[in-house]
């Protein structure tokens, strides 16, 4: 990965991880976080997992990306989202009423 790509990914991870802390602190249902960000979290982690392992080995620290990995693992463990690769939010929540 070039420096620009890593910077863009790090920015995206920061935004997503902020959602994790928002969920964790105010106790939003994981299903809501999964519905809103599950797809991007899963795809991103699958693409970055090898890079993260390399970065952790290089730095000697397990702290890097720890909450993002945690979020991915929780979403996989407790998959409750109404959306999937076959059913997007626009379809799963079509009849939503405020």
C-alpha positions in Angstrom: 0.0 0.0 0.0 1.2 3.5 -0.7 1.2 6.3 1.9 -1.9 7.9 0.5 -3.9 4.7 0.6 -2.8 4.0 4.2 -3.8 7.5 5.2 -7.2 7.2 3.6 -7.8 3.8 5.2 -6.7 5.1 8.6 -9.1 8.0 8.3 -12.0 5.6 7.4 -11.0 3.4 10.3 -11.0 6.3 12.7 -14.6 7.3 11.6 -15.9 3.8 11.9 -14.2 3.2 15.2 -15.9 6.4 16.5 -19.1 4.6 15.7 -17.9 1.7 17.9 -17.3 3.9 20.8 -20.7 5.6 20.3 -22.3 2.2 20.4 -20.3 1.0 23.3 -20.9 4.1 25.4 -24.6 4.6 24.9 -25.5 1.0 24.3 -27.0 1.1 20.8 -27.9 -2.3 19.7 -25.2 -4.0 17.9 -27.7 -4.9 15.2 -28.2 -1.2 14.5 -24.4 -0.7 14.1 -24.3 -3.8 12.0 -27.1 -2.6 9.8 -25.4 0.8 9.3 -21.8 -0.2 9.0 -21.6 -4.0 8.9 -20.8 -4.3 5.2 -18.0 -1.8 5.2 -16.5 -3.1 8.4 -16.5 -6.7 7.1 -15.0 -5.8 3.7 -12.4 -3.5 5.2 -11.3 -6.0 7.9 -10.9 -8.8 5.3 -8.8 -6.5 3.2 -6.7 -5.2 6.1 -6.3 -8.2 8.3 -2.9 -9.2 6.9 -1.6 -5.6 7.0 -2.7 -5.3 10.6 -1.0 -8.5 11.6 2.2 -7.2 9.9 1.9 -3.8 11.6 1.4 -5.4 15.0 4.4 -7.8 14.5 6.5 -4.8 13.3 5.5 -2.6 16.2 5.4 -5.3 18.9 2.1 -3.9 20.0 -1.4 -5.4 19.8 -3.0 -2.0 20.3 -3.2 -1.0 16.6 -6.7 -1.6 15.1 -7.8 -3.4 18.3 -11.3 -1.9 18.4 -11.9 -2.3 14.7 -11.0 -6.0 15.0 -13.2 -6.3 18.0 -16.2 -4.8 16.1 -15.6 -7.1 13.2 -15.5 -10.1 15.5 -18.6 -9.1 17.4 -20.5 -8.6 14.1 -19.5 -12.0 12.9 -20.4 -13.6 16.2 -23.8 -11.9 16.7 -24.9 -11.3 13.2 -28.4 -9.8 13.6 -28.4 -7.4 10.7 -31.4 -7.3 8.4 -29.1 -6.4 5.6 -26.6 -8.6 3.7 -24.7 -8.7 0.5 -28.0 -9.7 -1.2 -30.3 -7.4 0.7 -29.3 -3.7 1.0 -30.6 -1.3 3.6 -32.8 0.4 1.0 -34.7 -2.9 0.6 -34.6 -4.3 4.2 -35.9 -1.0 5.6 -38.2 0.1 2.8 -41.3 0.2 5.0 -39.6 2.2 7.8 -41.7 4.9 9.5 -40.3 7.7 11.6 
